[in-house]
C-alpha cells in the first residue's frame, strides 16, 4: 500500500505553485515534428536544415495558438 499523498498543486523545485493559466503555449513534440516535416517538404526536401525547419515549425505553432480571436 502506498503512503504517498496525492499532490493538489503543481510545484516547481523551489516549492512555489505554478499557474498554468498564464503559462505560454508550448506545442507538443509530435506537433512540431509534423509541422517541421511539412516545412521540409515545402522547401523541396533539402537535407541539412533540420534545426531551421524545427525552429520555424515551433514558432509557427506558437504564433497560431496565441493569435487573438475576434
CHARMM internal coordinates of N, CA and C (Angstrom, degrees):
IC EDIT
DIST 1 N 1 CA 1.4478
DIST 1 CA 1 C 1.5164
ANGL 1 N 1 CA 1 C 109.35
DIST 1 C 2 N 1.2984
ANGL 1 CA 1 C 2 N 117.40
DIHE 1 N 1 CA 1 C 2 N 132.83
DIST 2 N 2 CA 1.4523
ANGL 1 C 2 N 2 CA 122.77
DIHE 1 CA 1 C 2 N 2 CA -177.78
DIST 2 CA 2 C 1.5245
ANGL 2 N 2 CA 2 C 111.01
DIHE 1 C 2 N 2 CA 2 C -81.52
DIST 2 C 3 N 1.3158
ANGL 2 CA 2 C 3 N 115.99
DIHE 2 N 2 CA 2 C 3 N 140.84
DIST 3 N 3 CA 1.4633
ANGL 2 C 3 N 3 CA 120.44
DIHE 2 CA 2 C 3 N 3 CA 178.05
DIST 3 CA 3 C 1.5184
ANGL 3 N 3 CA 3 C 111.94
DIHE 2 C 3 N 3 CA 3 C -106.77
DIST 3 C 4 N 1.3416
ANGL 3 CA 3 C 4 N 116.90
DIHE 3 N 3 CA 3 C 4 N 7.31
DIST 4 N 4 CA 1.4546
ANGL 3 C 4 N 4 CA 120.96
DIHE 3 CA 3 C 4 N 4 CA -179.53
DIST 4 CA 4 C 1.5178
ANGL 4 N 4 CA 4 C 110.36
DIHE 3 C 4 N 4 CA 4 C -73.87
DIST 4 C 5 N 1.3248
ANGL 4 CA 4 C 5 N 115.51
DIHE 4 N 4 CA 4 C 5 N 138.85
DIST 5 N 5 CA 1.4615
ANGL 4 C 5 N 5 CA 120.36
DIHE 4 CA 4 C 5 N 5 CA 176.53
DIST 5 CA 5 C 1.5122
ANGL 5 N 5 CA 5 C 109.30
DIHE 4 C 5 N 5 CA 5 C -86.34
DIST 5 C 6 N 1.2920
ANGL 5 CA 5 C 6 N 116.46
DIHE 5 N 5 CA 5 C 6 N 145.80
DIST 6 N 6 CA 1.4512
ANGL 5 C 6 N 6 CA 121.39
DIHE 5 CA 5 C 6 N 6 CA 177.29
DIST 6 CA 6 C 1.5301
ANGL 6 N 6 CA 6 C 108.20
DIHE 5 C 6 N 6 CA 6 C -75.13
DIST 6 C 7 N 1.3126
ANGL 6 CA 6 C 7 N 116.03
DIHE 6 N 6 CA 6 C 7 N 129.47
DIST 7 N 7 CA 1.4659
ANGL 6 C 7 N 7 CA 120.80
DIHE 6 CA 6 C 7 N 7 CA 179.58
DIST 7 CA 7 C 1.5219
ANGL 7 N 7 CA 7 C 110.00
DIHE 6 C 7 N 7 CA 7 C -69.64
DIST 7 C 8 N 1.3089
ANGL 7 CA 7 C 8 N 115.98
DIHE 7 N 7 CA 7 C 8 N 137.98
DIST 8 N 8 CA 1.4538
ANGL 7 C 8 N 8 CA 119.84
DIHE 7 CA 7 C 8 N 8 CA 179.18
DIST 8 CA 8 C 1.5214
ANGL 8 N 8 CA 8 C 111.74
DIHE 7 C 8 N 8 CA 8 C -103.94
DIST 8 C 9 N 1.3270
ANGL 8 CA 8 C 9 N 117.38
DIHE 8 N 8 CA 8 C 9 N -17.33
DIST 9 N 9 CA 1.4614
ANGL 8 C 9 N 9 CA 121.80
DIHE 8 CA 8 C 9 N 9 CA 177.77
DIST 9 CA 9 C 1.5136
ANGL 9 N 9 CA 9 C 108.21
DIHE 8 C 9 N 9 CA 9 C -132.32
DIST 9 C 10 N 1.3181
ANGL 9 CA 9 C 10 N 115.56
DIHE 9 N 9 CA 9 C 10 N 150.19
DIST 10 N 10 CA 1.4587
ANGL 9 C 10 N 10 CA 119.52
DIHE 9 CA 9 C 10 N 10 CA 172.06
DIST 10 CA 10 C 1.5117
ANGL 10 N 10 CA 10 C 107.14
DIHE 9 C 10 N 10 CA 10 C -82.35
DIST 10 C 11 N 1.3180
ANGL 10 CA 10 C 11 N 117.17
DIHE 10 N 10 CA 10 C 11 N 130.02
DIST 11 N 11 CA 1.4539
ANGL 10 C 11 N 11 CA 119.78
DIHE 10 CA 10 C 11 N 11 CA 179.65
DIST 11 CA 11 C 1.5086
ANGL 11 N 11 CA 11 C 109.82
DIHE 10 C 11 N 11 CA 11 C -124.34
DIST 11 C 12 N 1.2891
ANGL 11 CA 11 C 12 N 114.79
DIHE 11 N 11 CA 11 C 12 N 152.87
DIST 12 N 12 CA 1.4554
ANGL 11 C 12 N 12 CA 122.04
DIHE 11 CA 11 C 12 N 12 CA 175.39
DIST 12 CA 12 C 1.5211
ANGL 12 N 12 CA 12 C 107.02
DIHE 11 C 12 N 12 CA 12 C -98.05
DIST 12 C 13 N 1.3387
ANGL 12 CA 12 C 13 N 119.40
DIHE 12 N 12 CA 12 C 13 N 167.52
DIST 13 N 13 CA 1.4584
ANGL 12 C 13 N 13 CA 120.85
DIHE 12 CA 12 C 13 N 13 CA -174.48
DIST 13 CA 13 C 1.5283
ANGL 13 N 13 CA 13 C 115.62
DIHE 12 C 13 N 13 CA 13 C -51.74
DIST 13 C 14 N 1.3237
ANGL 13 CA 13 C 14 N 118.71
DIHE 13 N 13 CA 13 C 14 N -28.78
DIST 14 N 14 CA 1.4679
ANGL 13 C 14 N 14 CA 118.92
DIHE 13 CA 13 C 14 N 14 CA -179.85
DIST 14 CA 14 C 1.5265
ANGL 14 N 14 CA 14 C 111.86
DIHE 13 C 14 N 14 CA 14 C -80.71
DIST 14 C 15 N 1.3333
ANGL 14 CA 14 C 15 N 116.96
DIHE 14 N 14 CA 14 C 15 N -0.82
DIST 15 N 15 CA 1.4484
ANGL 14 C 15 N 15 CA 121.02
DIHE 14 CA 14 C 15 N 15 CA 175.52
DIST 15 CA 15 C 1.5156
ANGL 15 N 15 CA 15 C 114.77
DIHE 14 C 15 N 15 CA 15 C 93.33
DIST 15 C 16 N 1.3013
ANGL 15 CA 15 C 16 N 118.64
DIHE 15 N 15 CA 15 C 16 N -4.17
DIST 16 N 16 CA 1.4579
ANGL 15 C 16 N 16 CA 121.39
DIHE 15 CA 15 C 16 N 16 CA -179.73
DIST 16 CA 16 C 1.5200
ANGL 16 N 16 CA 16 C 110.54
DIHE 15 C 16 N 16 CA 16 C -80.18
DIST 16 C 17 N 1.3017
ANGL 16 CA 16 C 17 N 116.33
DIHE 16 N 16 CA 16 C 17 N 141.90
DIST 17 N 17 CA 1.4667
ANGL 16 C 17 N 17 CA 121.02
DIHE 16 CA 16 C 17 N 17 CA 177.62
DIST 17 CA 17 C 1.5194
ANGL 17 N 17 CA 17 C 109.04
DIHE 16 C 17 N 17 CA 17 C -71.51
DIST 17 C 18 N 1.3245
ANGL 17 CA 17 C 18 N 116.18
DIHE 17 N 17 CA 17 C 18 N 143.41
DIST 18 N 18 CA 1.4559
ANGL 17 C 18 N 18 CA 120.69
DIHE 17 CA 17 C 18 N 18 CA 177.42
DIST 18 CA 18 C 1.5133
ANGL 18 N 18 CA 18 C 109.52
DIHE 17 C 18 N 18 CA 18 C -95.51
DIST 18 C 19 N 1.3087
ANGL 18 CA 18 C 19 N 116.16
DIHE 18 N 18 CA 18 C 19 N 150.96
DIST 19 N 19 CA 1.4590
ANGL 18 C 19 N 19 CA 121.48
DIHE 18 CA 18 C 19 N 19 CA 177.98
DIST 19 CA 19 C 1.5143
ANGL 19 N 19 CA 19 C 107.44
DIHE 18 C 19 N 19 CA 19 C -113.79
DIST 19 C 20 N 1.3165
ANGL 19 CA 19 C 20 N 117.08
DIHE 19 N 19 CA 19 C 20 N 100.26
DIST 20 N 20 CA 1.4615
ANGL 19 C 20 N 20 CA 121.05
DIHE 19 CA 19 C 20 N 20 CA -176.47
DIST 20 CA 20 C 1.5236
ANGL 20 N 20 CA 20 C 112.66
DIHE 19 C 20 N 20 CA 20 C -72.92
DIST 20 C 21 N 1.3200
ANGL 20 CA 20 C 21 N 117.85
DIHE 20 N 20 CA 20 C 21 N -18.28
DIST 21 N 21 CA 1.4570
ANGL 20 C 21 N 21 CA 120.42
DIHE 20 CA 20 C 21 N 21 CA -179.64
DIST 21 CA 21 C 1.5235
ANGL 21 N 21 CA 21 C 111.06
DIHE 20 C 21 N 21 CA 21 C -64.85
DIST 21 C 22 N 1.3226
ANGL 21 CA 21 C 22 N 116.87
DIHE 21 N 21 CA 21 C 22 N -31.64
DIST 22 N 22 CA 1.4616
ANGL 21 C 22 N 22 CA 120.75
DIHE 21 CA 21 C 22 N 22 CA -178.59
DIST 22 CA 22 C 1.5242
ANGL 22 N 22 CA 22 C 112.85
DIHE 21 C 22 N 22 CA 22 C -101.11
DIST 22 C 23 N 1.3140
ANGL 22 CA 22 C 23 N 117.17
DIHE 22 N 22 CA 22 C 23 N 1.44
DIST 23 N 23 CA 1.4554
ANGL 22 C 23 N 23 CA 120.50
DIHE 22 CA 22 C 23 N 23 CA -178.99
DIST 23 CA 23 C 1.5250
ANGL 23 N 23 CA 23 C 109.77
DIHE 22 C 23 N 23 CA 23 C -72.47
DIST 23 C 24 N 1.3389
ANGL 23 CA 23 C 24 N 117.22
DIHE 23 N 23 CA 23 C 24 N 140.25
DIST 24 N 24 CA 1.4675
ANGL 23 C 24 N 24 CA 119.04
DIHE 23 CA 23 C 24 N 24 CA 177.82
DIST 24 CA 24 C 1.5237
ANGL 24 N 24 CA 24 C 110.38
DIHE 23 C 24 N 24 CA 24 C -66.55
DIST 24 C 25 N 1.3203
ANGL 24 CA 24 C 25 N 115.25
DIHE 24 N 24 CA 24 C 25 N 150.71
DIST 25 N 25 CA 1.4592
ANGL 24 C 25 N 25 CA 121.37
DIHE 24 CA 24 C 25 N 25 CA -179.80
DIST 25 CA 25 C 1.5161
ANGL 25 N 25 CA 25 C 110.10
DIHE 24 C 25 N 25 CA 25 C -68.48
DIST 25 C 26 N 1.3055
ANGL 25 CA 25 C 26 N 116.25
DIHE 25 N 25 CA 25 C 26 N 131.02
DIST 26 N 26 CA 1.4577
ANGL 25 C 26 N 26 CA 123.01
DIHE 25 CA 25 C 26 N 26 CA 174.60
DIST 26 CA 26 C 1.5259
ANGL 26 N 26 CA 26 C 107.42
DIHE 25 C 26 N 26 CA 26 C -120.56
DIST 26 C 27 N 1.3378
ANGL 26 CA 26 C 27 N 117.71
DIHE 26 N 26 CA 26 C 27 N 112.74
DIST 27 N 27 CA 1.4659
ANGL 26 C 27 N 27 CA 119.41
DIHE 26 CA 26 C 27 N 27 CA 179.90
DIST 27 CA 27 C 1.5255
ANGL 27 N 27 CA 27 C 111.15
DIHE 26 C 27 N 27 CA 27 C -65.56
DIST 27 C 28 N 1.3188
ANGL 27 CA 27 C 28 N 115.49
DIHE 27 N 27 CA 27 C 28 N 149.86
DIST 28 N 28 CA 1.4597
ANGL 27 C 28 N 28 CA 121.25
DIHE 27 CA 27 C 28 N 28 CA 177.65
DIST 28 CA 28 C 1.5283
ANGL 28 N 28 CA 28 C 109.94
DIHE 27 C 28 N 28 CA 28 C -68.07
DIST 28 C 29 N 1.3055
ANGL 28 CA 28 C 29 N 115.35
DIHE 28 N 28 CA 28 C 29 N 151.90
DIST 29 N 29 CA 1.4666
ANGL 28 C 29 N 29 CA 120.66
DIHE 28 CA 28 C 29 N 29 CA -179.01
DIST 29 CA 29 C 1.5256
ANGL 29 N 29 CA 29 C 110.84
DIHE 28 C 29 N 29 CA 29 C -56.63
DIST 29 C 30 N 1.3214
ANGL 29 CA 29 C 30 N 117.68
DIHE 29 N 29 CA 29 C 30 N -39.84
DIST 30 N 30 CA 1.4683
ANGL 29 C 30 N 30 CA 120.27
DIHE 29 CA 29 C 30 N 30 CA 179.63
DIST 30 CA 30 C 1.5284
ANGL 30 N 30 CA 30 C 111.42
DIHE 29 C 30 N 30 CA 30 C -63.71
DIST 30 C 31 N 1.3354
ANGL 30 CA 30 C 31 N 117.55
DIHE 30 N 30 CA 30 C 31 N -36.36
DIST 31 N 31 CA 1.4650
ANGL 30 C 31 N 31 CA 120.82
DIHE 30 CA 30 C 31 N 31 CA 177.20
DIST 31 CA 31 C 1.5265
ANGL 31 N 31 CA 31 C 110.19
DIHE 30 C 31 N 31 CA 31 C -64.69
DIST 31 C 32 N 1.3223
ANGL 31 CA 31 C 32 N 115.39
DIHE 31 N 31 CA 31 C 32 N -45.24
DIST 32 N 32 CA 1.4724
ANGL 31 C 32 N 32 CA 120.17
DIHE 31 CA 31 C 32 N 32 CA -179.54
DIST 32 CA 32 C 1.5263
ANGL 32 N 32 CA 32 C 109.52
DIHE 31 C 32 N 32 CA 32 C -64.25
DIST 32 C 33 N 1.3188
ANGL 32 CA 32 C 33 N 116.55
DIHE 32 N 32 CA 32 C 33 N -44.93
DIST 33 N 33 CA 1.4718
ANGL 32 C 33 N 33 CA 120.74
DIHE 32 CA 32 C 33 N 33 CA -179.21
DIST 33 CA 33 C 1.5282
ANGL 33 N 33 CA 33 C 111.14
DIHE 32 C 33 N 33 CA 33 C -58.68
DIST 33 C 34 N 1.3324
ANGL 33 CA 33 C 34 N 116.34
DIHE 33 N 33 CA 33 C 34 N -44.97
DIST 34 N 34 CA 1.4639
ANGL 33 C 34 N 34 CA 120.24
DIHE 33 CA 33 C 34 N 34 CA -178.85
DIST 34 CA 34 C 1.5255
ANGL 34 N 34 CA 34 C 110.66
DIHE 33 C 34 N 34 CA 34 C -65.14
DIST 34 C 35 N 1.3293
ANGL 34 CA 34 C 35 N 116.96
DIHE 34 N 34 CA 34 C 35 N -43.66
DIST 35 N 35 CA 1.4721
ANGL 34 C 35 N 35 CA 119.80
DIHE 34 CA 34 C 35 N 35 CA -179.51
DIST 35 CA 35 C 1.5252
ANGL 35 N 35 CA 35 C 110.60
DIHE 34 C 35 N 35 CA 35 C -68.47
DIST 35 C 36 N 1.3328
ANGL 35 CA 35 C 36 N 117.92
DIHE 35 N 35 CA 35 C 36 N -38.97
DIST 36 N 36 CA 1.4670
ANGL 35 C 36 N 36 CA 121.04
DIHE 35 CA 35 C 36 N 36 CA 178.59
DIST 36 CA 36 C 1.5274
ANGL 36 N 36 CA 36 C 110.40
DIHE 35 C 36 N 36 CA 36 C -61.70
DIST 36 C 37 N 1.3277
ANGL 36 CA 36 C 37 N 116.71
DIHE 36 N 36 CA 36 C 37 N -37.78
DIST 37 N 37 CA 1.4659
ANGL 36 C 37 N 37 CA 119.79
DIHE 36 CA 36 C 37 N 37 CA 177.40
DIST 37 CA 37 C 1.5284
ANGL 37 N 37 CA 37 C 110.18
DIHE 36 C 37 N 37 CA 37 C -65.86
DIST 37 C 38 N 1.3201
ANGL 37 CA 37 C 38 N 116.90
DIHE 37 N 37 CA 37 C 38 N -40.28
DIST 38 N 38 CA 1.4712
ANGL 37 C 38 N 38 CA 120.21
DIHE 37 CA 37 C 38 N 38 CA 177.29
DIST 38 CA 38 C 1.5301
ANGL 38 N 38 CA 38 C 110.51
DIHE 37 C 38 N 38 CA 38 C -60.60
DIST 38 C 39 N 1.3250
ANGL 38 CA 38 C 39 N 116.76
DIHE 38 N 38 CA 38 C 39 N -42.19
DIST 39 N 39 CA 1.4713
ANGL 38 C 39 N 39 CA 120.92
DIHE 38 CA 38 C 39 N 39 CA 178.29
DIST 39 CA 39 C 1.5231
ANGL 39 N 39 CA 39 C 109.65
DIHE 38 C 39 N 39 CA 39 C -63.03
DIST 39 C 40 N 1.3293
ANGL 39 CA 39 C 40 N 116.61
DIHE 39 N 39 CA 39 C 40 N -44.81
DIST 40 N 40 CA 1.4666
ANGL 39 C 40 N 40 CA 121.99
DIHE 39 CA 39 C 40 N 40 CA 178.08
DIST 40 CA 40 C 1.5246
ANGL 40 N 40 CA 40 C 111.02
DIHE 39 C 40 N 40 CA 40 C -55.90
DIST 40 C 41 N 1.3188
ANGL 40 CA 40 C 41 N 117.57
DIHE 40 N 40 CA 40 C 41 N -45.74
DIST 41 N 41 CA 1.4633
ANGL 40 C 41 N 41 CA 122.16
DIHE 40 CA 40 C 41 N 41 CA 179.89
DIST 41 CA 41 C 1.5286
ANGL 41 N 41 CA 41 C 109.96
DIHE 40 C 41 N 41 CA 41 C -66.60
DIST 41 C 42 N 1.3266
ANGL 41 CA 41 C 42 N 117.07
DIHE 41 N 41 CA 41 C 42 N -45.40
DIST 42 N 42 CA 1.4695
ANGL 41 C 42 N 42 CA 121.25
DIHE 41 CA 41 C 42 N 42 CA -179.34
DIST 42 CA 42 C 1.5163
ANGL 42 N 42 CA 42 C 111.99
DIHE 41 C 42 N 42 CA 42 C -60.58
DIST 42 C 43 N 1.3238
ANGL 42 CA 42 C 43 N 117.08
DIHE 42 N 42 CA 42 C 43 N -30.84
DIST 43 N 43 CA 1.4607
ANGL 42 C 43 N 43 CA 120.89
DIHE 42 CA 42 C 43 N 43 CA -179.36
DIST 43 CA 43 C 1.5212
ANGL 43 N 43 CA 43 C 112.81
DIHE 42 C 43 N 43 CA 43 C -91.15
DIST 43 C 44 N 1.2955
ANGL 43 CA 43 C 44 N 116.96
DIHE 43 N 43 CA 43 C 44 N 15.23
DIST 44 N 44 CA 1.4597
ANGL 43 C 44 N 44 CA 120.43
DIHE 43 CA 43 C 44 N 44 CA 173.93
DIST 44 CA 44 C 1.5085
ANGL 44 N 44 CA 44 C 115.38
DIHE 43 C 44 N 44 CA 44 C 87.88
DIST 44 C 45 N 1.3269
ANGL 44 CA 44 C 45 N 117.45
DIHE 44 N 44 CA 44 C 45 N 21.36
DIST 45 N 45 CA 1.4736
ANGL 44 C 45 N 45 CA 122.98
DIHE 44 CA 44 C 45 N 45 CA 177.52
DIST 45 CA 45 C 1.5242
ANGL 45 N 45 CA 45 C 111.98
DIHE 44 C 45 N 45 CA 45 C 55.72
DIST 45 C 46 N 1.3060
ANGL 45 CA 45 C 46 N 116.26
DIHE 45 N 45 CA 45 C 46 N 42.26
DIST 46 N 46 CA 1.4686
ANGL 45 C 46 N 46 CA 121.51
DIHE 45 CA 45 C 46 N 46 CA 179.02
DIST 46 CA 46 C 1.5215
ANGL 46 N 46 CA 46 C 108.44
DIHE 45 C 46 N 46 CA 46 C -84.57
DIST 46 C 47 N 1.3276
ANGL 46 CA 46 C 47 N 116.48
DIHE 46 N 46 CA 46 C 47 N 120.35
DIST 47 N 47 CA 1.4526
ANGL 46 C 47 N 47 CA 122.16
DIHE 46 CA 46 C 47 N 47 CA -179.92
DIST 47 CA 47 C 1.5277
ANGL 47 N 47 CA 47 C 111.44
DIHE 46 C 47 N 47 CA 47 C -76.02
DIST 47 C 48 N 1.3409
ANGL 47 CA 47 C 48 N 115.15
DIHE 47 N 47 CA 47 C 48 N 160.97
DIST 48 N 48 CA 1.4560
ANGL 47 C 48 N 48 CA 120.86
DIHE 47 CA 47 C 48 N 48 CA 174.44
DIST 48 CA 48 C 1.5167
ANGL 48 N 48 CA 48 C 114.44
DIHE 47 C 48 N 48 CA 48 C 96.20
DIST 48 C 49 N 1.3080
ANGL 48 CA 48 C 49 N 117.83
DIHE 48 N 48 CA 48 C 49 N 1.85
DIST 49 N 49 CA 1.4630
ANGL 48 C 49 N 49 CA 121.10
DIHE 48 CA 48 C 49 N 49 CA -178.70
DIST 49 CA 49 C 1.5269
ANGL 49 N 49 CA 49 C 111.14
DIHE 48 C 49 N 49 CA 49 C -120.89
DIST 49 C 50 N 1.3202
ANGL 49 CA 49 C 50 N 116.16
DIHE 49 N 49 CA 49 C 50 N 30.58
DIST 50 N 50 CA 1.4645
ANGL 49 C 50 N 50 CA 121.72
DIHE 49 CA 49 C 50 N 50 CA -174.90
DIST 50 CA 50 C 1.5307
ANGL 50 N 50 CA 50 C 111.85
DIHE 49 C 50 N 50 CA 50 C -54.21
DIST 50 C 51 N 1.3233
ANGL 50 CA 50 C 51 N 116.31
DIHE 50 N 50 CA 50 C 51 N -49.08
DIST 51 N 51 CA 1.4571
ANGL 50 C 51 N 51 CA 120.09
DIHE 50 CA 50 C 51 N 51 CA -177.41
DIST 51 CA 51 C 1.5226
ANGL 51 N 51 CA 51 C 111.40
DIHE 50 C 51 N 51 CA 51 C -63.97
DIST 51 C 52 N 1.3256
ANGL 51 CA 51 C 52 N 117.12
DIHE 51 N 51 CA 51 C 52 N -41.82
DIST 52 N 52 CA 1.4589
ANGL 51 C 52 N 52 CA 120.60
DIHE 51 CA 51 C 52 N 52 CA 178.68
DIST 52 CA 52 C 1.5247
ANGL 52 N 52 CA 52 C 111.29
DIHE 51 C 52 N 52 CA 52 C -62.02
DIST 52 C 53 N 1.3317
ANGL 52 CA 52 C 53 N 116.75
DIHE 52 N 52 CA 52 C 53 N -42.58
DIST 53 N 53 CA 1.4654
ANGL 52 C 53 N 53 CA 120.77
DIHE 52 CA 52 C 53 N 53 CA 178.42
DIST 53 CA 53 C 1.5240
ANGL 53 N 53 CA 53 C 110.52
DIHE 52 C 53 N 53 CA 53 C -63.40
DIST 53 C 54 N 1.3405
ANGL 53 CA 53 C 54 N 115.90
DIHE 53 N 53 CA 53 C 54 N -42.01
DIST 54 N 54 CA 1.4665
ANGL 53 C 54 N 54 CA 121.13
DIHE 53 CA 53 C 54 N 54 CA -178.87
DIST 54 CA 54 C 1.5324
ANGL 54 N 54 CA 54 C 110.50
DIHE 53 C 54 N 54 CA 54 C -63.71
DIST 54 C 55 N 1.3292
ANGL 54 CA 54 C 55 N 116.38
DIHE 54 N 54 CA 54 C 55 N -48.16
DIST 55 N 55 CA 1.4647
ANGL 54 C 55 N 55 CA 120.57
DIHE 54 CA 54 C 55 N 55 CA -178.45
DIST 55 CA 55 C 1.5281
ANGL 55 N 55 CA 55 C 110.44
DIHE 54 C 55 N 55 CA 55 C -63.66
DIST 55 C 56 N 1.3191
ANGL 55 CA 55 C 56 N 117.28
DIHE 55 N 55 CA 55 C 56 N -42.72
DIST 56 N 56 CA 1.4588
ANGL 55 C 56 N 56 CA 120.55
DIHE 55 CA 55 C 56 N 56 CA 177.84
DIST 56 CA 56 C 1.5252
ANGL 56 N 56 CA 56 C 110.60
DIHE 55 C 56 N 56 CA 56 C -60.32
DIST 56 C 57 N 1.3199
ANGL 56 CA 56 C 57 N 116.62
DIHE 56 N 56 CA 56 C 57 N -46.07
DIST 57 N 57 CA 1.4592
ANGL 56 C 57 N 57 CA 120.96
DIHE 56 CA 56 C 57 N 57 CA -179.53
DIST 57 CA 57 C 1.5201
ANGL 57 N 57 CA 57 C 110.89
DIHE 56 C 57 N 57 CA 57 C -61.17
DIST 57 C 58 N 1.3139
ANGL 57 CA 57 C 58 N 117.11
DIHE 57 N 57 CA 57 C 58 N -45.20
DIST 58 N 58 CA 1.4648
ANGL 57 C 58 N 58 CA 121.25
DIHE 57 CA 57 C 58 N 58 CA -179.29
DIST 58 CA 58 C 1.5296
ANGL 58 N 58 CA 58 C 110.93
DIHE 57 C 58 N 58 CA 58 C -62.37
DIST 58 C 59 N 1.3276
ANGL 58 CA 58 C 59 N 116.88
DIHE 58 N 58 CA 58 C 59 N -44.88
DIST 59 N 59 CA 1.4644
ANGL 58 C 59 N 59 CA 120.68
DIHE 58 CA 58 C 59 N 59 CA 179.38
DIST 59 CA 59 C 1.5253
ANGL 59 N 59 CA 59 C 111.48
DIHE 58 C 59 N 59 CA 59 C -63.72
DIST 59 C 60 N 1.3231
ANGL 59 CA 59 C 60 N 117.00
DIHE 59 N 59 CA 59 C 60 N -43.19
DIST 60 N 60 CA 1.4719
ANGL 59 C 60 N 60 CA 120.50
DIHE 59 CA 59 C 60 N 60 CA 178.96
DIST 60 CA 60 C 1.5248
ANGL 60 N 60 CA 60 C 111.54
DIHE 59 C 60 N 60 CA 60 C -61.05
DIST 60 C 61 N 1.3360
ANGL 60 CA 60 C 61 N 116.40
DIHE 60 N 60 CA 60 C 61 N -43.82
DIST 61 N 61 CA 1.4518
ANGL 60 C 61 N 61 CA 119.99
DIHE 60 CA 60 C 61 N 61 CA -179.28
DIST 61 CA 61 C 1.5293
ANGL 61 N 61 CA 61 C 111.50
DIHE 60 C 61 N 61 CA 61 C -64.99
DIST 61 C 62 N 1.3169
ANGL 61 CA 61 C 62 N 116.84
DIHE 61 N 61 CA 61 C 62 N -41.06
DIST 62 N 62 CA 1.4695
ANGL 61 C 62 N 62 CA 120.37
DIHE 61 CA 61 C 62 N 62 CA 178.37
DIST 62 CA 62 C 1.5242
ANGL 62 N 62 CA 62 C 110.72
DIHE 61 C 62 N 62 CA 62 C -64.21
DIST 62 C 63 N 1.3325
ANGL 62 CA 62 C 63 N 116.37
DIHE 62 N 62 CA 62 C 63 N -44.64
DIST 63 N 63 CA 1.4671
ANGL 62 C 63 N 63 CA 120.06
DIHE 62 CA 62 C 63 N 63 CA -179.91
DIST 63 CA 63 C 1.5185
ANGL 63 N 63 CA 63 C 111.52
DIHE 62 C 63 N 63 CA 63 C -63.73
DIST 63 C 64 N 1.3310
ANGL 63 CA 63 C 64 N 116.72
DIHE 63 N 63 CA 63 C 64 N -42.39
DIST 64 N 64 CA 1.4645
ANGL 63 C 64 N 64 CA 119.26
DIHE 63 CA 63 C 64 N 64 CA -177.56
DIST 64 CA 64 C 1.5268
ANGL 64 N 64 CA 64 C 111.19
DIHE 63 C 64 N 64 CA 64 C -68.39
DIST 64 C 65 N 1.3096
ANGL 64 CA 64 C 65 N 117.23
DIHE 64 N 64 CA 64 C 65 N -31.27
DIST 65 N 65 CA 1.4657
ANGL 64 C 65 N 65 CA 121.32
DIHE 64 CA 64 C 65 N 65 CA 178.73
DIST 65 CA 65 C 1.5242
ANGL 65 N 65 CA 65 C 111.18
DIHE 64 C 65 N 65 CA 65 C -73.57
DIST 65 C 66 N 1.3232
ANGL 65 CA 65 C 66 N 116.91
DIHE 65 N 65 CA 65 C 66 N -36.54
DIST 66 N 66 CA 1.4657
ANGL 65 C 66 N 66 CA 121.93
DIHE 65 CA 65 C 66 N 66 CA -176.48
DIST 66 CA 66 C 1.5161
ANGL 66 N 66 CA 66 C 113.44
DIHE 65 C 66 N 66 CA 66 C -90.71
DIST 66 C 67 N 1.3275
ANGL 66 CA 66 C 67 N 116.63
DIHE 66 N 66 CA 66 C 67 N 4.28
DIST 67 N 67 CA 1.4630
ANGL 66 C 67 N 67 CA 120.64
DIHE 66 CA 66 C 67 N 67 CA -179.20
DIST 67 CA 67 C 1.5287
ANGL 67 N 67 CA 67 C 109.03
DIHE 66 C 67 N 67 CA 67 C -65.04
DIST 67 C 68 N 1.3332
ANGL 67 CA 67 C 68 N 117.01
DIHE 67 N 67 CA 67 C 68 N 127.97
DIST 68 N 68 CA 1.4639
ANGL 67 C 68 N 68 CA 119.28
DIHE 67 CA 67 C 68 N 68 CA 179.06
DIST 68 CA 68 C 1.5221
ANGL 68 N 68 CA 68 C 111.45
DIHE 67 C 68 N 68 CA 68 C -65.45
DIST 68 C 69 N 1.3101
ANGL 68 CA 68 C 69 N 116.01
DIHE 68 N 68 CA 68 C 69 N 141.88
DIST 69 N 69 CA 1.4567
ANGL 68 C 69 N 69 CA 120.80
DIHE 68 CA 68 C 69 N 69 CA 177.56
DIST 69 CA 69 C 1.5115
ANGL 69 N 69 CA 69 C 109.24
DIHE 68 C 69 N 69 CA 69 C -101.67
DIST 69 C 70 N 1.3151
ANGL 69 CA 69 C 70 N 115.88
DIHE 69 N 69 CA 69 C 70 N 142.97
DIST 70 N 70 CA 1.4738
ANGL 69 C 70 N 70 CA 120.73
DIHE 69 CA 69 C 70 N 70 CA -179.54
DIST 70 CA 70 C 1.5022
ANGL 70 N 70 CA 70 C 110.82
DIHE 69 C 70 N 70 CA 70 C -93.77
END
COOR INIT
IC SEED 1 N 1 CA 1 C
IC BUILD
